[in-house]
Amino acid sequence: MEKLDKKYQDELDTLKSAIQDSELLAVYLEDEEEASYQALRDEFEPQIEALYERVADNHPLQLTILETALLDPDFEGLYLSRVLGFSVLRGEIDDEYHYRRPQDHFKEVLLAIADSSNFEWIKVKIGQGCQIGFALSSEIWVSNLINQVENKKVRHFFETMIIDKYRSLPARKQAYESYYRQFLQHNYHSADFPKTVSELKTLFSALEKFIQYRIKNGKVNMSLLPNFKEFLNNEAFKKEEEYLRMLVLFSRYFPHESHEEWIKQTFNDARTNFPDFNEKYFGYVLEIEEKGLPLDKDSDLNVLTLLDTSVEDDVLRYSKLIQSIHHKGYIHEDAIEATRNFYENHAGLSDINESLRQTLYRQFEKLLKNLPVEDYKVFTGQDHKKSEEEAAKDDSISRFMKLYMDIFSNQEFNLQLRDLSMSFLQRCLKAFTDKRSAQYQDVKHFVTDKFPDWGFMKEKEVVELFKTRRKRKTGKA
């Protein structure tokens, strides 16, 4: 847990003083009405949230210490209902939807709320959070926590938050996922960097998810650099699989400026010293791609700039090929031939070949998902009646899709392209509603001619898709 930066602490202190000196608080202390407390919320919680969001974006490892600071009674319990939700969702859960480890911070927040003089008004906003947090925790843990609450009314409230139906996994899972969706727009993610191998085994899964969240949501910044350096310089970690996973994330997705020589040396040392580096590298690349991290030009070239070219391994050969594809374009003859040669020199179902397939698929995905239907001929080709000479010059997306399908001979890749093509086809049919129009007929001819041959659709399915359905005549009364 990092210490809160002075600039954030100063802003917290200013907010705390403003709350205590406010006329709104004076009114609330006089009448103790819910409406007066709500007015206090309306005034100050947006200010607390703005500070919270800045810390979350720029120094996420300081979030829990910020939340702990907000437990000070002088904040009058403001924003604690939101903090409770963050503490519930930040805990790592297993397949049974139980916490992997006891959530001490959740407990700390709950006990602070229990002791708050404003509990009566806070409790109206924390019911679901308490229910989910208790459902994810062990019964003994919940019982011990409730027993620490001295106020009988507060203790009774917590006891009513233990929901029997959440003992069932399906109900618990549904409740958690519903609660989680309420916080999708909030950045509350944080984690601890391990210092020892034992901590590595218990903390890494949560840390990895946190880093992946930052990457997927464009929140990569260098506030984490000291932590990454300490982690990747830890000699005790350098033969552990978690080390390689962190190295891949850092080398592919974090800026290298100001520490380029260090990360070069670190990465190349792992290439030569980490057991089965190449195999595990591509295995993890596929794993993070499936989780939504991009296999794009920037991340690929990030790795290429690090490589010691005197080390002839699959990572170097793959990176050079990907550079050619990104630089020359996937439709360039050199890139196509290089892809064919590389692919044929590796086992078809190997992770490295699957990485190559996914890189090419992403090229087609980016093109087709952003292609306006008015430009459908960029996909289908300019003219289905073209001569053989003209056909040889065809630079349509579909031609190159078929070419790579032939190179890869992979059913999963073909299915991905089928789904992509069907999605574009549906957009075309939704736009071209006049069945006598040139656009509709062009699309129909292309699909009829190509999709059955490619295994995208059966001939009967194509006929059914384009069948003109007669309107049923209504009889006269």
C-alpha positions as CSV (number, residue, x, y, z in Angstrom):
1,M,0.0,0.0,0.0
2,E,1.5,3.3,-1.1
3,K,1.4,6.5,1.0
4,L,-1.0,9.1,-0.3
5,D,0.7,11.9,-2.2
6,K,0.9,15.2,-0.4
7,K,-1.2,17.0,-3.1
8,Y,-4.1,14.5,-2.5
9,Q,-3.7,14.7,1.3
10,D,-3.8,18.5,1.2
11,E,-7.0,18.4,-1.0
12,L,-8.6,15.9,1.4
13,D,-7.8,18.1,4.4
14,T,-9.3,21.1,2.6
15,L,-12.4,19.2,1.8
16,K,-12.7,18.0,5.4
17,S,-12.4,21.5,6.7
18,A,-15.0,22.7,4.2
19,I,-17.5,20.0,5.4
20,Q,-17.0,20.9,9.0
21,D,-17.3,24.6,8.4
22,S,-20.3,24.4,6.1
23,E,-23.7,25.8,6.8
24,L,-25.2,22.6,5.5
25,L,-23.6,20.6,8.2
26,A,-24.8,23.1,10.8
27,V,-28.4,22.7,9.6
28,Y,-28.1,18.9,9.6
29,L,-26.7,18.9,13.2
30,E,-29.6,21.1,14.2
31,D,-32.5,19.1,12.7
32,E,-30.9,15.7,12.0
33,E,-33.3,15.2,9.1
34,E,-32.5,12.9,6.1
35,A,-33.2,15.8,3.7
36,S,-30.5,17.9,5.4
37,Y,-28.0,15.0,5.2
38,Q,-28.9,14.5,1.5
39,A,-28.1,18.2,0.9
40,L,-24.7,17.7,2.5
41,R,-24.2,14.7,0.2
42,D,-25.2,16.7,-2.9
43,E,-22.7,19.4,-2.1
44,F,-19.6,17.5,-1.1
45,E,-19.8,13.9,-2.6
46,P,-19.2,15.2,-6.2
47,Q,-16.0,16.9,-4.9
48,I,-14.8,13.7,-3.2
49,E,-15.6,11.7,-6.3
50,A,-13.6,14.1,-8.5
51,L,-10.6,13.6,-6.2
52,Y,-11.1,9.9,-6.1
53,E,-11.2,9.7,-9.9
54,R,-7.9,11.6,-10.3
55,V,-6.2,9.2,-7.8
56,A,-7.7,6.2,-9.6
57,D,-6.4,7.4,-13.0
58,N,-3.0,8.6,-12.0
59,H,-2.0,6.7,-8.8
60,P,-4.2,3.7,-8.5
61,L,-2.1,2.0,-5.9
62,Q,-3.0,4.8,-3.5
63,L,-6.8,4.1,-3.6
64,T,-7.1,2.0,-0.5
65,I,-5.2,4.5,1.6
66,L,-7.4,7.2,0.2
67,E,-10.5,5.2,1.1
68,T,-9.1,4.7,4.6
69,A,-8.6,8.4,5.0
70,L,-12.3,9.0,4.0
71,L,-13.3,6.9,7.1
72,D,-12.4,9.8,9.3
73,P,-15.5,10.8,11.2
74,D,-15.0,14.5,10.1
75,F,-16.1,13.4,6.6
76,E,-19.5,12.6,8.1
77,G,-19.8,9.3,6.3
78,L,-19.9,11.0,2.9
79,Y,-19.1,8.8,-0.1
80,L,-18.8,5.7,2.2
81,S,-21.6,3.9,0.5
82,R,-19.6,4.1,-2.8
83,V,-16.4,3.1,-1.0
84,L,-18.2,0.1,0.4
85,G,-19.1,-1.0,-3.1
86,F,-15.5,-0.6,-4.3
87,S,-14.2,-2.6,-1.4
88,V,-16.7,-5.4,-2.1
89,L,-15.9,-5.7,-5.8
90,R,-12.1,-5.3,-5.5
91,G,-11.8,-8.6,-3.7
92,E,-10.8,-11.5,-5.8
93,I,-13.3,-14.3,-6.1
94,D,-13.0,-18.0,-7.1
95,D,-15.2,-20.1,-9.3
96,E,-17.6,-20.7,-6.4
97,Y,-18.1,-16.9,-6.1
98,H,-16.4,-16.8,-2.7
99,Y,-13.5,-14.5,-1.8
100,R,-10.1,-16.2,-2.2
101,R,-8.8,-14.3,0.8
102,P,-10.5,-12.5,3.8
103,Q,-11.3,-8.9,2.8
104,D,-9.8,-6.8,5.6
105,H,-10.5,-3.5,3.9
106,F,-14.2,-4.4,3.4
107,K,-14.3,-5.1,7.1
108,E,-12.6,-1.8,7.9
109,V,-15.1,0.2,5.9
110,L,-18.1,-1.7,7.4
111,L,-17.0,-1.1,10.9
112,A,-16.4,2.6,10.2
113,I,-19.9,2.9,8.8
114,A,-21.3,1.0,11.9
115,D,-19.6,3.6,14.2
116,S,-20.8,6.6,12.2
117,S,-23.2,9.0,13.9
118,N,-24.9,9.2,10.5
119,F,-25.5,5.4,10.2
120,E,-29.3,5.8,9.9
121,W,-28.9,7.7,6.6
122,I,-25.9,5.8,5.3
123,K,-27.6,2.4,5.7
124,V,-30.2,3.2,3.1
125,K,-27.5,3.1,0.4
126,I,-25.4,0.1,1.5
127,G,-27.9,-2.8,1.7
128,Q,-27.0,-4.5,-1.6
129,G,-23.3,-4.0,-1.0
130,C,-23.5,-5.6,2.5
131,Q,-25.6,-8.5,1.1
132,I,-23.1,-9.3,-1.7
133,G,-20.0,-8.8,0.5
134,F,-21.4,-11.2,3.2
135,A,-22.4,-13.7,0.5
136,L,-18.9,-13.8,-0.9
137,S,-17.3,-14.1,2.6
138,S,-17.3,-17.2,4.9
139,E,-19.9,-17.5,7.5
140,I,-17.3,-17.5,10.3
141,W,-15.8,-14.3,9.0
142,V,-19.2,-12.5,8.8
143,S,-20.2,-13.7,12.2
144,N,-16.9,-12.5,13.7
145,L,-17.4,-9.1,12.1
146,I,-20.9,-8.6,13.3
147,N,-19.9,-9.6,16.8
148,Q,-17.5,-6.6,16.8
149,V,-20.4,-4.2,16.3
150,E,-21.5,-2.9,19.8
151,N,-24.7,-1.0,18.8
152,K,-27.6,-3.5,18.9
153,K,-29.6,-1.7,16.1
154,V,-26.6,-1.7,13.8
155,R,-25.8,-5.3,14.6
156,H,-29.4,-6.3,13.8
157,F,-29.2,-4.4,10.5
158,F,-26.1,-6.4,9.5
159,E,-27.7,-9.6,10.5
160,T,-30.6,-8.9,8.2
161,M,-28.1,-8.5,5.4
162,I,-27.3,-12.2,5.5
163,I,-29.4,-13.6,2.7
164,D,-30.1,-17.4,2.8
165,K,-30.8,-17.7,-0.9
166,Y,-27.2,-16.6,-1.7
167,R,-25.9,-19.8,-0.2
168,S,-26.8,-21.2,-3.6
169,L,-24.1,-20.7,-6.2
170,P,-26.4,-19.7,-9.1
171,A,-28.2,-17.1,-6.9
172,R,-24.9,-15.8,-5.5
173,K,-23.4,-15.6,-9.0
174,Q,-26.4,-13.7,-10.4
175,A,-26.5,-11.3,-7.5
176,Y,-22.8,-10.5,-7.8
177,E,-22.9,-10.0,-11.5
178,S,-25.9,-7.7,-11.2
179,Y,-24.1,-5.7,-8.6
180,Y,-20.8,-5.6,-10.6
181,R,-22.6,-4.1,-13.6
182,Q,-23.7,-1.1,-11.5
183,F,-20.0,-0.2,-11.1
184,L,-18.8,-0.7,-14.7
185,Q,-18.3,3.0,-15.2
186,H,-16.2,3.4,-12.1
187,N,-12.5,3.0,-11.9
188,Y,-11.8,1.6,-8.4
189,H,-9.3,-1.1,-9.4
190,S,-6.1,-1.4,-7.4
191,A,-3.7,-4.2,-6.3
192,D,-0.6,-5.0,-4.3
193,F,2.7,-5.9,-5.9
194,P,4.2,-8.9,-4.2
195,K,7.7,-8.8,-2.6
196,T,8.3,-12.5,-1.9
197,V,7.6,-15.8,-3.8
198,S,4.8,-16.7,-1.3
199,E,3.1,-13.4,-1.9
200,L,3.6,-13.9,-5.6
201,K,1.5,-17.0,-5.5
202,T,-1.3,-15.4,-3.5
203,L,-1.4,-11.9,-4.9
204,F,-0.5,-12.2,-8.6
205,S,-3.9,-13.2,-10.0
206,A,-5.5,-10.0,-8.6
207,L,-2.4,-7.9,-9.7
208,E,-2.6,-9.4,-13.3
209,K,-6.3,-8.5,-13.6
210,F,-5.6,-5.0,-12.4
211,I,-2.8,-4.5,-15.0
212,Q,-4.9,-5.9,-17.8
213,Y,-7.8,-3.6,-16.8
214,R,-5.5,-0.6,-17.0
215,I,-4.3,-1.7,-20.5
216,K,-7.7,-2.5,-21.9
217,N,-9.1,0.8,-20.7
218,G,-6.3,3.0,-21.9
219,K,-5.1,3.8,-18.4
220,V,-1.4,2.9,-18.8
221,N,0.8,5.5,-17.1
222,M,4.2,5.5,-15.6
223,S,3.2,5.9,-12.0
224,L,3.6,2.1,-11.9
225,L,7.1,2.0,-13.3
226,P,8.9,1.8,-9.9
227,N,6.7,-1.2,-9.0
228,F,7.3,-2.9,-12.3
229,K,11.0,-2.4,-12.0
230,E,11.1,-3.8,-8.5
231,F,9.0,-6.8,-9.6
232,L,11.1,-7.6,-12.7
233,N,14.4,-7.1,-10.9
234,N,13.5,-9.6,-8.2
235,E,15.8,-12.5,-8.6
236,A,13.6,-14.8,-6.7
237,F,10.8,-14.3,-9.3
238,K,12.8,-14.9,-12.5
239,K,12.0,-18.6,-12.9
240,E,8.4,-18.3,-12.0
241,E,5.7,-18.2,-14.7
242,E,4.1,-15.1,-13.1
243,Y,7.4,-13.3,-13.9
244,L,7.0,-14.0,-17.7
245,R,3.4,-12.9,-17.7
246,M,4.3,-9.6,-16.1
247,L,7.2,-9.2,-18.5
248,V,5.0,-9.7,-21.5
249,L,2.4,-7.2,-20.2
250,F,5.1,-4.6,-19.5
251,S,7.1,-5.1,-22.7
252,R,4.1,-5.0,-25.0
253,Y,1.9,-2.3,-23.5
254,F,3.9,0.1,-21.4
255,P,6.0,3.0,-22.8
256,H,9.8,2.3,-23.0
257,E,11.0,5.8,-22.9
258,S,13.5,6.7,-20.2
259,H,14.2,3.0,-19.3
260,E,14.6,1.4,-22.7
261,E,18.0,-0.1,-22.0
262,W,16.8,-1.7,-18.8
263,I,13.8,-3.4,-20.3
264,K,15.9,-4.5,-23.3
265,Q,18.3,-6.3,-21.0
266,T,15.5,-7.7,-18.9
267,F,13.6,-9.0,-21.8
268,N,16.6,-10.6,-23.6
269,D,17.9,-12.1,-20.4
270,A,14.5,-13.9,-20.1
271,R,14.7,-15.0,-23.7
272,T,17.9,-17.0,-23.0
273,N,17.4,-17.9,-19.3
274,F,13.7,-18.5,-18.7
275,P,12.7,-22.1,-19.2
276,D,10.7,-22.7,-22.4
277,F,10.5,-19.0,-23.0
278,N,9.2,-19.1,-26.6
279,E,6.5,-21.6,-26.0
280,K,5.2,-19.8,-22.9
281,Y,5.5,-16.4,-24.4
282,F,3.1,-17.3,-27.3
283,G,0.8,-19.2,-25.0
284,Y,0.4,-16.1,-22.9
285,V,0.0,-13.8,-25.9
286,L,-3.0,-15.8,-27.0
287,E,-4.4,-15.8,-23.5
288,I,-4.3,-12.0,-23.2
289,E,-5.7,-11.6,-26.7
290,E,-8.7,-13.7,-25.7
291,K,-9.2,-11.3,-22.7
292,G,-9.4,-8.3,-25.0
293,L,-5.9,-7.0,-25.0
294,P,-4.9,-5.9,-28.5
295,L,-2.5,-7.8,-30.8
296,D,-1.9,-4.6,-32.7
297,K,0.8,-2.8,-34.5
298,D,2.0,-0.7,-31.5
299,S,2.2,-3.7,-29.1
300,D,3.9,-5.9,-31.7
301,L,6.5,-3.3,-32.6
302,N,7.1,-2.5,-28.9
303,V,8.5,-6.0,-28.6
304,L,10.5,-5.9,-31.8
305,T,12.4,-2.8,-30.6
306,L,13.6,-4.8,-27.6
307,L,15.0,-7.8,-29.3
308,D,18.6,-8.7,-29.5
309,T,18.9,-9.9,-33.1
310,S,21.8,-12.2,-32.3
311,V,19.4,-14.4,-30.5
312,E,17.7,-16.4,-33.3
313,D,14.5,-17.6,-31.8
314,D,10.8,-17.8,-32.7
315,V,10.0,-14.5,-31.0
316,L,12.5,-12.7,-33.3
317,R,11.3,-14.6,-36.4
318,Y,7.7,-13.9,-35.6
319,S,8.3,-10.2,-34.7
320,K,10.1,-9.7,-38.0
321,L,7.2,-11.2,-39.9
322,I,4.6,-9.1,-38.1
323,Q,6.7,-6.0,-38.8
324,S,6.5,-6.9,-42.5
325,I,2.7,-7.4,-42.3
326,H,2.2,-4.1,-40.5
327,H,4.7,-2.2,-42.7
328,K,3.9,-3.5,-46.1
329,G,0.3,-4.5,-45.5
330,Y,-1.3,-7.9,-45.3
331,I,-2.2,-7.7,-49.1
332,H,1.4,-7.2,-50.2
333,E,2.9,-10.2,-52.0
334,D,6.0,-10.2,-49.9
335,A,4.0,-10.3,-46.7
336,I,1.7,-13.0,-48.0
337,E,4.7,-15.2,-49.1
338,A,6.5,-14.6,-45.8
339,T,3.3,-15.6,-43.9
340,R,3.0,-18.8,-46.0
341,N,6.6,-19.8,-45.4
342,F,6.5,-19.0,-41.7
343,Y,3.3,-20.8,-41.2
344,E,4.4,-24.0,-43.0
345,N,7.5,-24.1,-40.8
346,H,5.5,-24.4,-37.6
347,A,2.9,-26.9,-36.5
348,G,-0.5,-25.8,-37.6
349,L,-2.1,-25.9,-34.1
350,S,0.9,-24.3,-32.4
351,D,0.4,-21.2,-30.3
352,I,2.8,-19.2,-32.5
353,N,0.7,-20.1,-35.6
354,E,-2.5,-19.3,-33.7
355,S,-1.0,-15.9,-32.8
356,L,-0.3,-15.3,-36.5
357,R,-3.9,-16.2,-37.4
358,Q,-5.3,-13.9,-34.8
359,T,-3.1,-11.0,-36.0
360,L,-4.4,-11.5,-39.6
361,Y,-8.0,-11.9,-38.4
362,R,-7.7,-8.6,-36.6
363,Q,-6.7,-7.0,-39.9
364,F,-9.9,-8.2,-41.5
365,E,-12.0,-7.4,-38.5
366,K,-10.8,-3.8,-38.4
367,L,-11.5,-3.4,-42.1
368,L,-15.0,-4.9,-42.2
369,K,-16.3,-3.5,-39.0
370,N,-15.5,0.0,-40.2
371,L,-16.5,-0.5,-43.9
372,P,-19.6,1.5,-44.9
373,V,-22.1,-0.6,-46.7
374,E,-22.0,1.9,-49.6
375,D,-18.5,0.7,-50.2
376,Y,-19.5,-3.0,-50.3
377,K,-17.5,-3.5,-53.5
378,V,-14.3,-3.1,-51.5
379,F,-15.4,-6.4,-49.9
380,T,-17.0,-8.2,-52.8
381,G,-14.8,-7.0,-55.7
382,Q,-15.6,-4.4,-58.3
383,D,-17.4,-6.5,-60.9
384,H,-18.4,-10.2,-60.8
385,K,-18.3,-10.3,-64.6
386,K,-14.6,-9.3,-64.8
387,S,-12.2,-11.1,-67.1
388,E,-9.5,-13.5,-65.9
389,E,-6.9,-10.8,-66.3
390,E,-9.0,-8.4,-64.3
391,A,-9.7,-11.0,-61.7
392,A,-6.0,-11.5,-61.1
393,K,-5.8,-7.8,-60.2
394,D,-8.6,-8.1,-57.7
395,D,-7.7,-6.4,-54.5
396,S,-11.0,-7.0,-52.7
397,I,-11.1,-7.9,-49.0
398,S,-12.8,-11.2,-49.8
399,R,-10.1,-12.3,-52.2
400,F,-7.5,-12.0,-49.5
401,M,-9.7,-13.6,-47.0
402,K,-9.9,-16.7,-49.2
403,L,-6.2,-16.5,-49.8
404,Y,-5.4,-16.6,-46.1
405,M,-8.0,-19.3,-45.5
406,D,-6.1,-21.4,-48.0
407,I,-2.8,-20.7,-46.3
408,F,-4.0,-21.5,-42.8
409,S,-6.4,-24.4,-43.6
410,N,-7.9,-23.8,-40.1
411,Q,-11.5,-24.3,-39.4
412,E,-11.6,-21.9,-36.4
413,F,-10.1,-19.1,-38.5
414,N,-12.6,-19.8,-41.3
415,L,-15.5,-19.6,-38.8
416,Q,-14.2,-16.3,-37.5
417,L,-14.2,-14.9,-41.0
418,R,-17.6,-16.3,-41.7
419,D,-19.1,-14.6,-38.7
420,L,-17.4,-11.3,-39.8
421,S,-18.7,-11.7,-43.3
422,M,-22.2,-12.5,-42.2
423,S,-22.3,-9.5,-40.0
424,F,-21.3,-7.2,-42.9
425,L,-23.8,-9.0,-45.1
426,Q,-26.6,-8.4,-42.7
427,R,-25.7,-4.7,-42.6
428,C,-25.9,-4.7,-46.4
429,L,-29.3,-6.3,-46.6
430,K,-30.7,-3.9,-44.0
431,A,-29.5,-1.0,-46.1
432,F,-30.3,-2.3,-49.6
433,T,-34.0,-3.1,-49.2
434,D,-34.9,-2.7,-52.9
435,K,-34.4,-6.2,-54.3
436,R,-34.2,-4.9,-57.8
437,S,-31.4,-2.4,-57.1
438,A,-27.9,-2.9,-58.4
439,Q,-26.5,-3.0,-54.9
440,Y,-28.8,-5.8,-53.7
441,Q,-28.2,-7.8,-56.8
442,D,-24.4,-7.4,-56.6
443,V,-24.4,-8.6,-53.0
444,K,-26.8,-11.5,-53.8
445,H,-24.6,-12.7,-56.7
446,F,-21.5,-12.5,-54.6
447,V,-22.9,-14.4,-51.7
448,T,-24.5,-17.0,-54.0
449,D,-21.2,-17.5,-55.8
450,K,-18.8,-17.5,-52.9
451,F,-20.3,-18.4,-49.6
452,P,-21.2,-22.1,-50.4
453,D,-17.7,-22.7,-51.8
454,W,-16.1,-21.2,-48.7
455,G,-18.3,-23.2,-46.4
456,F,-19.9,-20.0,-45.0
457,M,-23.4,-21.1,-45.9
458,K,-25.1,-24.0,-47.6
459,E,-26.8,-23.4,-50.9
460,K,-30.2,-24.0,-49.4
461,E,-29.4,-21.4,-46.8
462,V,-28.4,-18.9,-49.4
463,V,-31.6,-19.5,-51.4
464,E,-33.6,-19.0,-48.2
465,L,-31.8,-15.8,-47.3
466,F,-32.6,-14.1,-50.6
467,K,-36.1,-15.6,-51.1
468,T,-38.8,-13.1,-51.9
469,R,-41.6,-13.8,-49.5
470,R,-45.1,-13.1,-50.9
471,K,-47.5,-11.2,-48.7
472,R,-50.5,-13.2,-47.8
473,K,-53.6,-11.9,-49.4
474,T,-56.5,-11.1,-47.0
475,G,-59.9,-12.2,-48.1
476,K,-62.8,-9.8,-48.4
477,A,-65.2,-9.7,-45.6
